[in-house]
Amino acid sequence: MRWTSIVAIFTLFWVLSAFLVMPFGIRTHEELGLDKIAGQAHSAPANFRPRLIMLRGTGLAVVLFGLYYANYVHQWITLDDIDITPWLGLSK
């Protein structure tokens, strides 16, 4: 696998991971007992910490990409293993 492919695939895993970990630990002003600013949405986070999200997302992306790359090298799961044509009633 070329290094450019590794960077591109890791970036996809990183973005996915960042969106997956984003809602964990987020609380609204009401949940934290803080006063809301006039015009603020009720669902606006009071404790949004992007650095923590990036750190958690990076950790998860490293684990997921490591599993992906190990599968790429060792061929544990291939396209033949995930053939869905029998479920669709199609024959080969």
Stockholm file with secondary structure:
# STOCKHOLM 1.0

chainA/1-92         MRWTSIVAIFTLFWVLSAFLVMPFGIRTHEELGLDKIAGQAHSAPANFRPRLIMLRGTGLAVVLFGLYYANYVHQWITLDDIDITPWLGLSK
#=GR chainA/1-92 SS CCHHHHHHHHHHHHHHHHHHHTTTTCCBHHHHTCCCCTTCCTTCBSSCCHHHHHHHHHHHHHHHHHHHHHHHHHCSSCTTTTCCHHHHTCCC
#=GC SS_cons        CCHHHHHHHHHHHHHHHHHHHTTTTCCBHHHHTCCCCTTCCTTCBSSCCHHHHHHHHHHHHHHHHHHHHHHHHHCSSCTTTTCCHHHHTCCC
//
